[in-house]
Amino acid sequence: MWLQVTTQPDISYIVTLLSRFAHNPGKLHWSAVKHVLAYIKGTLDYRITYSTDGELSPIGYINSNFARYKDIHCSTEGNIFIVAKGPVSWESKRQETVTLSMVEAEYMGFLRVAI
């Protein structure tokens, strides 16, 4: 999780998803972890860079995935904020509330970030 939080926003979703099975991982989960580690090994030279001519006002993107996992009935939300053409904040997590539609899931994600 340290890599997700500090260096690589592109693995944020899969690390959050895999962390749900940390207490009892199966073969499929270990296979996914190996795949993530291979991806990280292949992207060791990638860096977050910021542009000196980039816009200094933050740009934010927020998205939700409505109840993708039917067993938990929760939506997943993610966000990323960019300043000077580089990410400064990102997150992927399960929503705390159960929503009844995609619109409501998106709205709940926006509310949580906007407040």
Backbone as XML, in Angstrom:
<?xml version="1.0"?>
<chain id="A" units="angstrom">
  <residue number="1" name="MET">
    <atom name="N" x="0.819" y="-1.187" z="0.000"/>
    <atom name="CA" x="0.000" y="0.000" z="0.000"/>
    <atom name="C" x="0.867" y="1.257" z="0.000"/>
  </residue>
  <residue number="2" name="TRP">
    <atom name="N" x="2.081" y="1.172" z="0.506"/>
    <atom name="CA" x="2.945" y="2.342" z="0.542"/>
    <atom name="C" x="3.194" y="2.878" z="-0.860"/>
  </residue>
  <residue number="3" name="LEU">
    <atom name="N" x="3.440" y="1.996" z="-1.829"/>
    <atom name="CA" x="3.665" y="2.441" z="-3.200"/>
    <atom name="C" x="2.440" y="3.148" z="-3.763"/>
  </residue>
  <residue number="4" name="GLN">
    <atom name="N" x="1.277" y="2.614" z="-3.470"/>
    <atom name="CA" x="0.032" y="3.219" z="-3.951"/>
    <atom name="C" x="-0.130" y="4.625" z="-3.399"/>
  </residue>
  <residue number="5" name="VAL">
    <atom name="N" x="0.159" y="4.797" z="-2.129"/>
    <atom name="CA" x="-0.080" y="6.081" z="-1.474"/>
    <atom name="C" x="0.976" y="7.115" z="-1.843"/>
  </residue>
  <residue number="6" name="THR">
    <atom name="N" x="2.205" y="6.691" z="-2.036"/>
    <atom name="CA" x="3.282" y="7.663" z="-2.199"/>
    <atom name="C" x="3.806" y="7.834" z="-3.611"/>
  </residue>
  <residue number="7" name="THR">
    <atom name="N" x="3.668" y="6.832" z="-4.474"/>
    <atom name="CA" x="4.345" y="6.951" z="-5.759"/>
    <atom name="C" x="3.542" y="6.602" z="-6.993"/>
  </residue>
  <residue number="8" name="GLN">
    <atom name="N" x="2.618" y="5.675" z="-6.913"/>
    <atom name="CA" x="1.983" y="5.177" z="-8.130"/>
    <atom name="C" x="0.456" y="5.207" z="-8.054"/>
  </residue>
  <residue number="9" name="PRO">
    <atom name="N" x="-0.157" y="6.299" z="-8.525"/>
    <atom name="CA" x="-1.615" y="6.345" z="-8.491"/>
    <atom name="C" x="-2.270" y="5.333" z="-9.420"/>
  </residue>
  <residue number="10" name="ASP">
    <atom name="N" x="-1.542" y="4.845" z="-10.417"/>
    <atom name="CA" x="-2.121" y="3.902" z="-11.367"/>
    <atom name="C" x="-2.401" y="2.531" z="-10.759"/>
  </residue>
  <residue number="11" name="ILE">
    <atom name="N" x="-1.820" y="2.203" z="-9.623"/>
    <atom name="CA" x="-2.102" y="0.918" z="-8.983"/>
    <atom name="C" x="-3.049" y="1.071" z="-7.798"/>
  </residue>
  <residue number="12" name="SER">
    <atom name="N" x="-3.566" y="2.260" z="-7.586"/>
    <atom name="CA" x="-4.405" y="2.539" z="-6.428"/>
    <atom name="C" x="-5.623" y="1.616" z="-6.351"/>
  </residue>
  <residue number="13" name="TYR">
    <atom name="N" x="-6.324" y="1.464" z="-7.456"/>
    <atom name="CA" x="-7.543" y="0.653" z="-7.435"/>
    <atom name="C" x="-7.246" y="-0.811" z="-7.118"/>
  </residue>
  <residue number="14" name="ILE">
    <atom name="N" x="-6.298" y="-1.405" z="-7.801"/>
    <atom name="CA" x="-6.043" y="-2.835" z="-7.613"/>
    <atom name="C" x="-5.473" y="-3.126" z="-6.223"/>
  </residue>
  <residue number="15" name="VAL">
    <atom name="N" x="-4.654" y="-2.234" z="-5.692"/>
    <atom name="CA" x="-4.118" y="-2.442" z="-4.339"/>
    <atom name="C" x="-5.247" y="-2.371" z="-3.315"/>
  </residue>
  <residue number="16" name="THR">
    <atom name="N" x="-6.157" y="-1.412" z="-3.485"/>
    <atom name="CA" x="-7.305" y="-1.314" z="-2.583"/>
    <atom name="C" x="-8.163" y="-2.565" z="-2.668"/>
  </residue>
  <residue number="17" name="LEU">
    <atom name="N" x="-8.388" y="-3.051" z="-3.871"/>
    <atom name="CA" x="-9.190" y="-4.259" z="-4.065"/>
    <atom name="C" x="-8.513" y="-5.475" z="-3.427"/>
  </residue>
  <residue number="18" name="LEU">
    <atom name="N" x="-7.231" y="-5.650" z="-3.676"/>
    <atom name="CA" x="-6.513" y="-6.803" z="-3.118"/>
    <atom name="C" x="-6.394" y="-6.739" z="-1.595"/>
  </residue>
  <residue number="19" name="SER">
    <atom name="N" x="-6.338" y="-5.538" z="-1.038"/>
    <atom name="CA" x="-6.200" y="-5.421" z="0.414"/>
    <atom name="C" x="-7.438" y="-5.945" z="1.141"/>
  </residue>
  <residue number="20" name="ARG">
    <atom name="N" x="-8.557" y="-6.026" z="0.468"/>
    <atom name="CA" x="-9.771" y="-6.573" z="1.080"/>
    <atom name="C" x="-9.630" y="-8.064" z="1.389"/>
  </residue>
  <residue number="21" name="PHE">
    <atom name="N" x="-8.703" y="-8.731" z="0.712"/>
    <atom name="CA" x="-8.528" y="-10.171" z="0.881"/>
    <atom name="C" x="-7.240" y="-10.509" z="1.617"/>
  </residue>
  <residue number="22" name="ALA">
    <atom name="N" x="-6.646" y="-9.532" z="2.287"/>
    <atom name="CA" x="-5.362" y="-9.745" z="2.961"/>
    <atom name="C" x="-5.456" y="-10.767" z="4.092"/>
  </residue>
  <residue number="23" name="HIS">
    <atom name="N" x="-6.590" y="-10.860" z="4.743"/>
    <atom name="CA" x="-6.729" y="-11.795" z="5.859"/>
    <atom name="C" x="-6.914" y="-13.243" z="5.410"/>
  </residue>
  <residue number="24" name="ASN">
    <atom name="N" x="-7.374" y="-13.456" z="4.170"/>
    <atom name="CA" x="-7.592" y="-14.819" z="3.690"/>
    <atom name="C" x="-7.441" y="-14.875" z="2.166"/>
  </residue>
  <residue number="25" name="PRO">
    <atom name="N" x="-6.232" y="-14.675" z="1.656"/>
    <atom name="CA" x="-6.063" y="-14.670" z="0.196"/>
    <atom name="C" x="-6.136" y="-16.073" z="-0.398"/>
  </residue>
  <residue number="26" name="GLY">
    <atom name="N" x="-6.685" y="-16.144" z="-1.595"/>
    <atom name="CA" x="-6.734" y="-17.399" z="-2.332"/>
    <atom name="C" x="-5.683" y="-17.398" z="-3.434"/>
  </residue>
  <residue number="27" name="LYS">
    <atom name="N" x="-5.667" y="-18.454" z="-4.233"/>
    <atom name="CA" x="-4.692" y="-18.550" z="-5.321"/>
    <atom name="C" x="-4.869" y="-17.423" z="-6.337"/>
  </residue>
  <residue number="28" name="LEU">
    <atom name="N" x="-6.102" y="-17.062" z="-6.629"/>
    <atom name="CA" x="-6.376" y="-15.980" z="-7.567"/>
    <atom name="C" x="-5.812" y="-14.647" z="-7.062"/>
  </residue>
  <residue number="29" name="HIS">
    <atom name="N" x="-5.926" y="-14.424" z="-5.741"/>
    <atom name="CA" x="-5.411" y="-13.186" z="-5.160"/>
    <atom name="C" x="-3.880" y="-13.135" z="-5.233"/>
  </residue>
  <residue number="30" name="TRP">
    <atom name="N" x="-3.233" y="-14.259" z="-4.933"/>
    <atom name="CA" x="-1.770" y="-14.300" z="-5.006"/>
    <atom name="C" x="-1.293" y="-14.099" z="-6.439"/>
  </residue>
  <residue number="31" name="SER">
    <atom name="N" x="-2.034" y="-14.649" z="-7.381"/>
    <atom name="CA" x="-1.702" y="-14.452" z="-8.792"/>
    <atom name="C" x="-1.805" y="-12.976" z="-9.161"/>
  </residue>
  <residue number="32" name="ALA">
    <atom name="N" x="-2.838" y="-12.301" z="-8.671"/>
    <atom name="CA" x="-3.006" y="-10.866" z="-8.938"/>
    <atom name="C" x="-1.890" y="-10.053" z="-8.285"/>
  </residue>
  <residue number="33" name="VAL">
    <atom name="N" x="-1.490" y="-10.433" z="-7.065"/>
    <atom name="CA" x="-0.387" y="-9.733" z="-6.389"/>
    <atom name="C" x="0.902" y="-9.890" z="-7.191"/>
  </residue>
  <residue number="34" name="LYS">
    <atom name="N" x="1.165" y="-11.092" z="-7.694"/>
    <atom name="CA" x="2.356" y="-11.313" z="-8.521"/>
    <atom name="C" x="2.310" y="-10.451" z="-9.780"/>
  </residue>
  <residue number="35" name="HIS">
    <atom name="N" x="1.128" y="-10.328" z="-10.367"/>
    <atom name="CA" x="0.971" y="-9.500" z="-11.563"/>
    <atom name="C" x="1.256" y="-8.027" z="-11.247"/>
  </residue>
  <residue number="36" name="VAL">
    <atom name="N" x="0.751" y="-7.546" z="-10.115"/>
    <atom name="CA" x="1.008" y="-6.157" z="-9.702"/>
    <atom name="C" x="2.496" y="-5.941" z="-9.455"/>
  </residue>
  <residue number="37" name="LEU">
    <atom name="N" x="3.152" y="-6.895" z="-8.794"/>
    <atom name="CA" x="4.594" y="-6.764" z="-8.530"/>
    <atom name="C" x="5.390" y="-6.767" z="-9.833"/>
  </residue>
  <residue number="38" name="ALA">
    <atom name="N" x="4.983" y="-7.587" z="-10.803"/>
    <atom name="CA" x="5.650" y="-7.595" z="-12.104"/>
    <atom name="C" x="5.445" y="-6.254" z="-12.806"/>
  </residue>
  <residue number="39" name="TYR">
    <atom name="N" x="4.256" y="-5.681" z="-12.680"/>
    <atom name="CA" x="3.985" y="-4.368" z="-13.270"/>
    <atom name="C" x="4.883" y="-3.308" z="-12.629"/>
  </residue>
  <residue number="40" name="ILE">
    <atom name="N" x="4.997" y="-3.346" z="-11.308"/>
    <atom name="CA" x="5.839" y="-2.377" z="-10.600"/>
    <atom name="C" x="7.293" y="-2.530" z="-11.031"/>
  </residue>
  <residue number="41" name="LYS">
    <atom name="N" x="7.754" y="-3.772" z="-11.152"/>
    <atom name="CA" x="9.133" y="-4.015" z="-11.587"/>
    <atom name="C" x="9.374" y="-3.431" z="-12.978"/>
  </residue>
  <residue number="42" name="GLY">
    <atom name="N" x="8.370" y="-3.527" z="-13.852"/>
    <atom name="CA" x="8.510" y="-3.012" z="-15.211"/>
    <atom name="C" x="8.379" y="-1.498" z="-15.316"/>
  </residue>
  <residue number="43" name="THR">
    <atom name="N" x="7.908" y="-0.858" z="-14.254"/>
    <atom name="CA" x="7.713" y="0.599" z="-14.292"/>
    <atom name="C" x="8.565" y="1.327" z="-13.256"/>
  </residue>
  <residue number="44" name="LEU">
    <atom name="N" x="9.667" y="0.722" z="-12.851"/>
    <atom name="CA" x="10.533" y="1.345" z="-11.832"/>
    <atom name="C" x="11.112" y="2.681" z="-12.285"/>
  </residue>
  <residue number="45" name="ASP">
    <atom name="N" x="11.282" y="2.870" z="-13.576"/>
    <atom name="CA" x="11.846" y="4.115" z="-14.076"/>
    <atom name="C" x="10.803" y="5.217" z="-14.247"/>
  </residue>
  <residue number="46" name="TYR">
    <atom name="N" x="9.531" y="4.898" z="-14.064"/>
    <atom name="CA" x="8.478" y="5.905" z="-14.198"/>
    <atom name="C" x="8.512" y="6.831" z="-12.984"/>
  </residue>
  <residue number="47" name="ARG">
    <atom name="N" x="8.275" y="8.104" z="-13.203"/>
    <atom name="CA" x="8.295" y="9.082" z="-12.129"/>
    <atom name="C" x="7.110" y="10.027" z="-12.288"/>
  </residue>
  <residue number="48" name="ILE">
    <atom name="N" x="6.658" y="10.559" z="-11.180"/>
    <atom name="CA" x="5.686" y="11.638" z="-11.232"/>
    <atom name="C" x="6.476" y="12.909" z="-11.502"/>
  </residue>
  <residue number="49" name="THR">
    <atom name="N" x="6.081" y="13.629" z="-12.539"/>
    <atom name="CA" x="6.779" y="14.870" z="-12.879"/>
    <atom name="C" x="5.788" y="16.026" z="-12.885"/>
  </residue>
  <residue number="50" name="TYR">
    <atom name="N" x="6.310" y="17.184" z="-12.582"/>
    <atom name="CA" x="5.515" y="18.404" z="-12.574"/>
    <atom name="C" x="6.124" y="19.373" z="-13.575"/>
  </residue>
  <residue number="51" name="SER">
    <atom name="N" x="5.273" y="20.084" z="-14.265"/>
    <atom name="CA" x="5.711" y="21.006" z="-15.306"/>
    <atom name="C" x="5.788" y="22.426" z="-14.758"/>
  </residue>
  <residue number="52" name="THR">
    <atom name="N" x="6.826" y="23.131" z="-15.122"/>
    <atom name="CA" x="6.946" y="24.524" z="-14.681"/>
    <atom name="C" x="5.977" y="25.421" z="-15.427"/>
  </residue>
  <residue number="53" name="ASP">
    <atom name="N" x="5.530" y="24.993" z="-16.595"/>
    <atom name="CA" x="4.552" y="25.792" z="-17.337"/>
    <atom name="C" x="3.129" y="25.264" z="-17.159"/>
  </residue>
  <residue number="54" name="GLY">
    <atom name="N" x="2.943" y="24.370" z="-16.217"/>
    <atom name="CA" x="1.625" y="23.798" z="-15.985"/>
    <atom name="C" x="0.732" y="24.728" z="-15.177"/>
  </residue>
  <residue number="55" name="GLU">
    <atom name="N" x="-0.553" y="24.487" z="-15.260"/>
    <atom name="CA" x="-1.549" y="25.271" z="-14.533"/>
    <atom name="C" x="-1.428" y="24.982" z="-13.034"/>
  </residue>
  <residue number="56" name="LEU">
    <atom name="N" x="-1.414" y="26.051" z="-12.213"/>
    <atom name="CA" x="-1.256" y="25.873" z="-10.775"/>
    <atom name="C" x="-2.586" y="25.712" z="-10.037"/>
  </residue>
  <residue number="57" name="SER">
    <atom name="N" x="-3.680" y="25.959" z="-10.703"/>
    <atom name="CA" x="-4.964" y="25.701" z="-10.048"/>
    <atom name="C" x="-5.272" y="24.202" z="-10.191"/>
  </residue>
  <residue number="58" name="PRO">
    <atom name="N" x="-5.780" y="23.603" z="-9.123"/>
    <atom name="CA" x="-5.995" y="22.155" z="-9.150"/>
    <atom name="C" x="-7.109" y="21.738" z="-10.099"/>
  </residue>
  <residue number="59" name="ILE">
    <atom name="N" x="-6.912" y="20.596" z="-10.726"/>
    <atom name="CA" x="-7.916" y="19.961" z="-11.576"/>
    <atom name="C" x="-8.228" y="18.620" z="-10.924"/>
  </residue>
  <residue number="60" name="GLY">
    <atom name="N" x="-9.488" y="18.335" z="-10.713"/>
    <atom name="CA" x="-9.869" y="17.099" z="-10.047"/>
    <atom name="C" x="-10.762" y="16.224" z="-10.900"/>
  </residue>
  <residue number="61" name="TYR">
    <atom name="N" x="-10.568" y="14.924" z="-10.782"/>
    <atom name="CA" x="-11.403" y="13.940" z="-11.459"/>
    <atom name="C" x="-11.945" y="12.984" z="-10.397"/>
  </residue>
  <residue number="62" name="ILE">
    <atom name="N" x="-13.240" y="12.753" z="-10.443"/>
    <atom name="CA" x="-13.898" y="11.874" z="-9.482"/>
    <atom name="C" x="-14.748" y="10.885" z="-10.276"/>
  </residue>
  <residue number="63" name="ASN">
    <atom name="N" x="-14.723" y="9.617" z="-9.883"/>
    <atom name="CA" x="-15.526" y="8.618" z="-10.576"/>
    <atom name="C" x="-15.977" y="7.564" z="-9.577"/>
  </residue>
  <residue number="64" name="SER">
    <atom name="N" x="-17.096" y="6.930" z="-9.871"/>
    <atom name="CA" x="-17.623" y="5.860" z="-9.029"/>
    <atom name="C" x="-17.988" y="4.675" z="-9.901"/>
  </residue>
  <residue number="65" name="ASN">
    <atom name="N" x="-17.957" y="3.510" z="-9.301"/>
    <atom name="CA" x="-18.330" y="2.272" z="-9.970"/>
    <atom name="C" x="-19.503" y="1.698" z="-9.188"/>
  </residue>
  <residue number="66" name="PHE">
    <atom name="N" x="-20.711" y="1.832" z="-9.701"/>
    <atom name="CA" x="-21.927" y="1.480" z="-8.969"/>
    <atom name="C" x="-22.030" y="-0.011" z="-8.688"/>
  </residue>
  <residue number="67" name="ALA">
    <atom name="N" x="-21.962" y="-0.374" z="-7.426"/>
    <atom name="CA" x="-22.232" y="-1.722" z="-6.908"/>
    <atom name="C" x="-21.682" y="-2.828" z="-7.795"/>
  </residue>
  <residue number="68" name="ARG">
    <atom name="N" x="-20.432" y="-2.707" z="-8.180"/>
    <atom name="CA" x="-19.824" y="-3.719" z="-9.054"/>
    <atom name="C" x="-19.782" y="-5.082" z="-8.379"/>
  </residue>
  <residue number="69" name="TYR">
    <atom name="N" x="-19.549" y="-5.084" z="-7.082"/>
    <atom name="CA" x="-19.443" y="-6.345" z="-6.358"/>
    <atom name="C" x="-20.751" y="-6.588" z="-5.622"/>
  </residue>
  <residue number="70" name="LYS">
    <atom name="N" x="-21.547" y="-7.481" z="-6.160"/>
    <atom name="CA" x="-22.905" y="-7.706" z="-5.660"/>
    <atom name="C" x="-22.917" y="-8.291" z="-4.252"/>
  </residue>
  <residue number="71" name="ASP">
    <atom name="N" x="-21.835" y="-8.943" z="-3.832"/>
    <atom name="CA" x="-21.814" y="-9.547" z="-2.509"/>
    <atom name="C" x="-21.738" y="-8.515" z="-1.389"/>
  </residue>
  <residue number="72" name="ILE">
    <atom name="N" x="-21.188" y="-7.345" z="-1.658"/>
    <atom name="CA" x="-21.080" y="-6.314" z="-0.608"/>
    <atom name="C" x="-22.018" y="-5.140" z="-0.852"/>
  </residue>
  <residue number="73" name="HIS">
    <atom name="N" x="-22.597" y="-5.040" z="-2.035"/>
    <atom name="CA" x="-23.575" y="-4.006" z="-2.390"/>
    <atom name="C" x="-23.056" y="-2.587" z="-2.182"/>
  </residue>
  <residue number="74" name="CYS">
    <atom name="N" x="-21.785" y="-2.391" z="-2.286"/>
    <atom name="CA" x="-21.204" y="-1.054" z="-2.150"/>
    <atom name="C" x="-20.541" y="-0.648" z="-3.455"/>
  </residue>
  <residue number="75" name="SER">
    <atom name="N" x="-20.515" y="0.640" z="-3.680"/>
    <atom name="CA" x="-19.855" y="1.170" z="-4.860"/>
    <atom name="C" x="-18.408" y="1.509" z="-4.517"/>
  </residue>
  <residue number="76" name="THR">
    <atom name="N" x="-17.572" y="1.570" z="-5.535"/>
    <atom name="CA" x="-16.189" y="1.971" z="-5.372"/>
    <atom name="C" x="-16.033" y="3.354" z="-5.977"/>
  </residue>
  <residue number="77" name="GLU">
    <atom name="N" x="-15.306" y="4.210" z="-5.305"/>
    <atom name="CA" x="-15.080" y="5.552" z="-5.824"/>
    <atom name="C" x="-13.591" y="5.830" z="-5.867"/>
  </residue>
  <residue number="78" name="GLY">
    <atom name="N" x="-13.226" y="6.715" z="-6.741"/>
    <atom name="CA" x="-11.829" y="7.114" z="-6.849"/>
    <atom name="C" x="-11.743" y="8.569" z="-7.250"/>
  </residue>
  <residue number="79" name="ASN">
    <atom name="N" x="-10.622" y="9.168" z="-6.922"/>
    <atom name="CA" x="-10.402" y="10.550" z="-7.324"/>
    <atom name="C" x="-8.918" y="10.805" z="-7.499"/>
  </residue>
  <residue number="80" name="ILE">
    <atom name="N" x="-8.629" y="11.811" z="-8.298"/>
    <atom name="CA" x="-7.249" y="12.246" z="-8.493"/>
    <atom name="C" x="-7.273" y="13.756" z="-8.716"/>
  </residue>
  <residue number="81" name="PHE">
    <atom name="N" x="-6.332" y="14.442" z="-8.107"/>
    <atom name="CA" x="-6.204" y="15.881" z="-8.271"/>
    <atom name="C" x="-4.829" y="16.188" z="-8.835"/>
  </residue>
  <residue number="82" name="ILE">
    <atom name="N" x="-4.825" y="17.060" z="-9.835"/>
    <atom name="CA" x="-3.608" y="17.354" z="-10.593"/>
    <atom name="C" x="-3.283" y="18.838" z="-10.490"/>
  </residue>
  <residue number="83" name="VAL">
    <atom name="N" x="-2.016" y="19.147" z="-10.243"/>
    <atom name="CA" x="-1.499" y="20.513" z="-10.244"/>
    <atom name="C" x="-0.200" y="20.493" z="-11.035"/>
  </residue>
  <residue number="84" name="ALA">
    <atom name="N" x="0.000" y="21.450" z="-11.901"/>
    <atom name="CA" x="1.219" y="21.566" z="-12.713"/>
    <atom name="C" x="1.473" y="20.290" z="-13.521"/>
  </residue>
  <residue number="85" name="LYS">
    <atom name="N" x="0.406" y="19.722" z="-14.069"/>
    <atom name="CA" x="0.458" y="18.529" z="-14.917"/>
    <atom name="C" x="0.946" y="17.273" z="-14.205"/>
  </residue>
  <residue number="86" name="GLY">
    <atom name="N" x="0.841" y="17.258" z="-12.884"/>
    <atom name="CA" x="1.237" y="16.085" z="-12.108"/>
    <atom name="C" x="0.272" y="15.851" z="-10.965"/>
  </residue>
  <residue number="87" name="PRO">
    <atom name="N" x="0.040" y="14.582" z="-10.587"/>
    <atom name="CA" x="-0.896" y="14.290" z="-9.500"/>
    <atom name="C" x="-0.341" y="14.712" z="-8.145"/>
  </residue>
  <residue number="88" name="VAL">
    <atom name="N" x="-1.205" y="15.273" z="-7.306"/>
    <atom name="CA" x="-0.808" y="15.641" z="-5.949"/>
    <atom name="C" x="-1.606" y="14.876" z="-4.900"/>
  </residue>
  <residue number="89" name="SER">
    <atom name="N" x="-2.743" y="14.311" z="-5.297"/>
    <atom name="CA" x="-3.572" y="13.559" z="-4.366"/>
    <atom name="C" x="-4.399" y="12.558" z="-5.165"/>
  </residue>
  <residue number="90" name="TRP">
    <atom name="N" x="-4.508" y="11.323" z="-4.649"/>
    <atom name="CA" x="-5.334" y="10.315" z="-5.311"/>
    <atom name="C" x="-5.807" y="9.297" z="-4.290"/>
  </residue>
  <residue number="91" name="GLU">
    <atom name="N" x="-6.892" y="8.616" z="-4.643"/>
    <atom name="CA" x="-7.479" y="7.671" z="-3.704"/>
    <atom name="C" x="-8.463" y="6.766" z="-4.436"/>
  </residue>
  <residue number="92" name="SER">
    <atom name="N" x="-8.604" y="5.550" z="-3.961"/>
    <atom name="CA" x="-9.616" y="4.629" z="-4.419"/>
    <atom name="C" x="-10.127" y="3.894" z="-3.192"/>
  </residue>
  <residue number="93" name="LYS">
    <atom name="N" x="-11.445" y="3.919" z="-2.975"/>
    <atom name="CA" x="-11.985" y="3.270" z="-1.780"/>
    <atom name="C" x="-13.434" y="2.868" z="-1.994"/>
  </residue>
  <residue number="94" name="ARG">
    <atom name="N" x="-13.887" y="2.019" z="-1.125"/>
    <atom name="CA" x="-15.286" y="1.603" z="-1.131"/>
    <atom name="C" x="-16.124" y="2.680" z="-0.459"/>
  </residue>
  <residue number="95" name="GLN">
    <atom name="N" x="-17.282" y="2.974" z="-1.039"/>
    <atom name="CA" x="-18.160" y="3.957" z="-0.414"/>
    <atom name="C" x="-18.773" y="3.366" z="0.850"/>
  </residue>
  <residue number="96" name="GLU">
    <atom name="N" x="-18.970" y="4.213" z="1.837"/>
    <atom name="CA" x="-19.500" y="3.754" z="3.122"/>
    <atom name="C" x="-21.004" y="3.522" z="3.081"/>
  </residue>
  <residue number="97" name="THR">
    <atom name="N" x="-21.686" y="4.168" z="2.141"/>
    <atom name="CA" x="-23.135" y="4.027" z="2.053"/>
    <atom name="C" x="-23.522" y="3.165" z="0.859"/>
  </residue>
  <residue number="98" name="VAL">
    <atom name="N" x="-24.661" y="2.516" z="0.959"/>
    <atom name="CA" x="-25.196" y="1.736" z="-0.150"/>
    <atom name="C" x="-26.049" y="2.670" z="-0.994"/>
  </residue>
  <residue number="99" name="THR">
    <atom name="N" x="-25.758" y="2.743" z="-2.272"/>
    <atom name="CA" x="-26.515" y="3.615" z="-3.165"/>
    <atom name="C" x="-27.424" y="2.778" z="-4.058"/>
  </residue>
  <residue number="100" name="LEU">
    <atom name="N" x="-28.472" y="3.416" z="-4.580"/>
    <atom name="CA" x="-29.464" y="2.709" z="-5.379"/>
    <atom name="C" x="-29.320" y="2.939" z="-6.872"/>
  </residue>
  <residue number="101" name="SER">
    <atom name="N" x="-28.412" y="3.827" z="-7.273"/>
    <atom name="CA" x="-28.232" y="4.103" z="-8.695"/>
    <atom name="C" x="-26.821" y="4.629" z="-8.939"/>
  </residue>
  <residue number="102" name="MET">
    <atom name="N" x="-26.426" y="4.630" z="-10.201"/>
    <atom name="CA" x="-25.124" y="5.167" z="-10.584"/>
    <atom name="C" x="-25.041" y="6.659" z="-10.270"/>
  </residue>
  <residue number="103" name="VAL">
    <atom name="N" x="-26.122" y="7.371" z="-10.510"/>
    <atom name="CA" x="-26.144" y="8.814" z="-10.247"/>
    <atom name="C" x="-25.907" y="9.076" z="-8.764"/>
  </residue>
  <residue number="104" name="GLU">
    <atom name="N" x="-26.557" y="8.302" z="-7.910"/>
    <atom name="CA" x="-26.382" y="8.472" z="-6.474"/>
    <atom name="C" x="-24.958" y="8.120" z="-6.039"/>
  </residue>
  <residue number="105" name="ALA">
    <atom name="N" x="-24.371" y="7.089" z="-6.634"/>
    <atom name="CA" x="-22.995" y="6.711" z="-6.316"/>
    <atom name="C" x="-22.033" y="7.831" z="-6.695"/>
  </residue>
  <residue number="106" name="GLU">
    <atom name="N" x="-22.224" y="8.416" z="-7.882"/>
    <atom name="CA" x="-21.382" y="9.533" z="-8.316"/>
    <atom name="C" x="-21.556" y="10.729" z="-7.386"/>
  </residue>
  <residue number="107" name="TYR">
    <atom name="N" x="-22.799" y="11.010" z="-7.011"/>
    <atom name="CA" x="-23.095" y="12.139" z="-6.139"/>
    <atom name="C" x="-22.441" y="11.956" z="-4.775"/>
  </residue>
  <residue number="108" name="MET">
    <atom name="N" x="-22.518" y="10.759" z="-4.214"/>
    <atom name="CA" x="-21.908" y="10.495" z="-2.907"/>
    <atom name="C" x="-20.389" y="10.657" z="-2.975"/>
  </residue>
  <residue number="109" name="GLY">
    <atom name="N" x="-19.777" y="10.220" z="-4.074"/>
    <atom name="CA" x="-18.339" y="10.406" z="-4.251"/>
    <atom name="C" x="-17.973" y="11.865" z="-4.334"/>
  </residue>
  <residue number="110" name="PHE">
    <atom name="N" x="-18.769" y="12.644" z="-5.058"/>
    <atom name="CA" x="-18.520" y="14.076" z="-5.177"/>
    <atom name="C" x="-18.696" y="14.771" z="-3.845"/>
  </residue>
  <residue number="111" name="LEU">
    <atom name="N" x="-19.749" y="14.418" z="-3.105"/>
    <atom name="CA" x="-20.003" y="15.041" z="-1.804"/>
    <atom name="C" x="-18.848" y="14.809" z="-0.840"/>
  </residue>
  <residue number="112" name="ARG">
    <atom name="N" x="-18.338" y="13.594" z="-0.807"/>
    <atom name="CA" x="-17.276" y="13.262" z="0.130"/>
    <atom name="C" x="-16.013" y="14.056" z="-0.164"/>
  </residue>
  <residue number="113" name="VAL">
    <atom name="N" x="-15.700" y="14.258" z="-1.441"/>
    <atom name="CA" x="-14.503" y="14.989" z="-1.817"/>
    <atom name="C" x="-14.708" y="16.490" z="-1.669"/>
  </residue>
  <residue number="114" name="ALA">
    <atom name="N" x="-15.915" y="16.985" z="-1.963"/>
    <atom name="CA" x="-16.179" y="18.421" z="-1.952"/>
    <atom name="C" x="-16.224" y="18.987" z="-0.533"/>
  </residue>
  <residue number="115" name="ILE">
    <atom name="N" x="-16.523" y="18.172" z="0.437"/>
    <atom name="CA" x="-16.668" y="18.681" z="1.814"/>
    <atom name="C" x="-15.353" y="18.745" z="2.526"/>
  </residue>
</chain>
